[in-house]
Amino acid sequence: MASEPFDAEFGTDDPQVPDNRRGARQVALQALYWDAVSPGDAQRAVTELGSRWALSAEVCQFAGQLVAAVVAHRPELEEMISTTATRWPQERMARVDRLILLLGLAEIFHCEGIPTRVSIDEAVELAKLYGGGPSYAFVNGVLDAVVRRHGMAL
């Protein structure tokens, strides 16, 4: 199946992805994970995962927008992570945690109309769902620190 890289890591018994923005974020994360394993396939992954979960065009479009923002701004986003999580190099971070941080930062800085607090909360929820142990606290701390460093209101 199309999502084999993600399924191999997290299993295939995930509950149905909801047909809303939270579901779009889940699809975006899975697509970014797929892209990490098979570079250049992120948008194809969004399409195939959207079909797998029978998501609406609007939800798939938002997932695609998130993935495109990560892909287009990755060096900038990685720099934000590196300058914030100075005691935890990205090479030592769990892949899924790093991808959730990239996704959250892309949403905060490159997707208009979404309150910063909502973007952080949604990234934390992804970390609770897909991360290990205290991933959610790490994700929350890094995103909060980046936002504060940039003088943004929560």
HELIX and SHEET records of a PDB file:
HELIX    1   1 GLU A    4  PHE A   10  1                                   7    
HELIX    2   2 ARG A   21  VAL A   37  1                                  17    
HELIX    3   3 ALA A   42  ARG A   52  1                                  11    
HELIX    4   4 ALA A   57  THR A   84  1                                  28    
HELIX    5   5 GLN A   90  ARG A   92  5                                   3    
HELIX    6   6 ARG A   95  HIS A  110  1                                  16    
HELIX    7   7 THR A  116  TYR A  130  1                                  15    
HELIX    8   8 SER A  135  ARG A  149  1                                  15    
END                                                                             
